[in-house]
Amino acid sequence: MRVLVTFAVDAEFAPWRRQHKFQKLNGGAVDVYSSQIGNAEVCVLLTGIGCRKAWVQATRVLWPGDVDICISSGFAGSLRPAHLPGDILAAREVRAQIPGVTLRCDEPLVELATDCGAKPVGAFLTNDHVVVEATQKRLLGIEADAVEMESASVLSEAAAFGARSVAIRAISDSVGEDLPINFNRITSKSGDVDIFRVFGEIMALKLTGGLSFIRFFRQTRQARENLAAFLSQYVERVAQISGVVQRKVAAR
């Protein structure tokens, strides 16, 4: 079984990368990694924030052939009080910012995610910018459970690989909190986090902002650890169940 997992940036992926000793491939401008988890051959691509990198082309070159499962993973901001930092959410559908564009996730994959401990939710909203203020998040909560910036693109491209797809995210910030810095100002054109801009934003923080940043850092650390533990269990379960199905089909 071949499983493609996408993250926006390495900070989301790092704990899982260390757990399974992912090997980096030569993907040029796109960071690509591979490993074996149980019966699954796993490829991870870092798409950049907002999927700004040519990750689809890199996948075709470095990982030719069919992809069975595609998982859009990483962080998301909560849009509803029920979803707290560290929670793992699995969406039944993803709504793009363009009105009327809705992508359905594979229902059996959502159900399996629920069995592995994720919270099933109605929808993620894929936005074209980071939602910084709590007031904005509350308004968006009318139409979705969480907001992120990649899943609509990932799920729409997954069909090109003939893959079943699902969006699974770890909550990094609650609906009631402003982000401590404006992440829209620290992102490069390629979707990477510019560390010098990050330092500039941090240096400009006052005491209350500094405390908020420390809290946010702790939340994201817990979120990515929870996500890594979940994905390890989930990918193994997906591979096991698919193997059973394939054997039953072959026996007919």
C-alpha positions, -999 to +999 in steps of 0.1 A: +000+000+000+013+035-009+003+064+013+010+101+005+009+125+034+013+162+031+023+189+056+028+226+050+061+229+068+086+208+086+076+221+121+043+201+117+061+170+105+093+169+127+081+146+155+067+120+130+099+122+109+120+114+139+098+085+151+100+066+118+134+077+105+121+092+072+148+095+045+150+127+026+148+123-012+162+148-038+131+168-045+148+200-056+127+229-043+102+205-026+111+186+005+102+150+000+107+121+025+100+084+025+097+056+050+081+022+057+054+021+084+040-014+089+028-026+055+026+010+041+051+026+019+048+063+030+058+094+011+057+128+028+058+161+010+061+196+024+038+217+002+046+251+017+019+272+034-010+275+010+004+247-012+027+272-030+053+246-040+052+223-070+045+193-048+024+175-074+051+175-100+077+164-074+055+134-064+052+122-100+089+124-106+101+109-073+073+086-065+059+073-098+030+049-099-003+048-081-010+064-048-036+045-027-043+070+001-036+107+004-038+124+038-038+162+041-022+168+075-008+195+097-022+223+119-055+240+118-071+268+138-103+261+157-134+279+147-157+265+174-154+263+212-157+225+212-123+220+194-093+227+217-056+229+211-041+194+207-074+179+194-071+157+163-100+164+138-110+144+107-132+163+083-161+148+063-156+175+037-134+204+029-147+238+017-126+260-005-127+297-001-143+299-035-181+298-028-197+265-038-165+244-040-168+215-016-147+184-016-158+152+001-134+131+021-134+093+018-160+082+044-143+049+054-111+068+060-129+093+082-145+064+101-112+047+106-097+080+119-125+082+144-117+046+155-081+058+161-091+087+183-098+116+160-129+137+164-151+135+132-163+170+122-184+184+094-160+206+075-126+223+073-124+257+055-093+262+033-085+299+034-060+319+014-044+335+044-038+328+081-068+338+102-051+358+130-080+374+151-105+356+173-133+377+159-126+364+124-125+328+136-159+332+153-174+344+121-160+316+101-173+291+126-207+296+111-196+275+081-168+252+093-151+236+123-115+245+116-095+266+092-063+258+074-047+266+040-039+234+021-065+207+022-087+219-007-057+219-030-044+185-017-078+168-020-084+181-055-050+170-067-053+136-050-078+125-077-049+129-103-031+101-084-063+079-083-061+082-045-087+081-018-082+111+004-089+126+038-081+157+057-068+152+093-056+182+113-043+190+148-057+221+164-030+246+172-051+276+185-085+279+200-114+300+186-112+325+214-075+335+211-057+358+187-025+345+173+005+361+190+021+372+157+007+378+122+019+347+104+009+363+071+039+386+075+065+359+080+057+336+051+078+337+020+065+335-016+073+298-017+052+292+014+082+287+038+084+304+072+111+331+071+130+328+104+143+363+103+108+377+100+097+355+129+125+370+151+114+405+140+078+398+150+088+384+183+111+413+191+082+437+185+060+419+211+052+435+244+051+415+276+015+403+272+023+393+236+054+375+247+034+354+271+008+347+244+036+335+221+050+311+248+015+297+253+011+293+215+045+276+212+035+251+239+002+244+222+018+238+188+043+215+204+016+194+219-005+195+187+024+181+166+032+154+192-004+143+192-006+144+154+026+122+151+012+096+175-021+096+157-006+092+122+016+063+133-015+044+145-037+055+116-014+046+088-007+012+102-044+005+106-052+017+071-025-006+057-038-036+077-074-032+067-065-026+030-044-057+031-073-078+044-096-064+017-071-072-010-067-108+002-104-113+003-107-100-033-079-122-045-095-152-029-128-148-048 
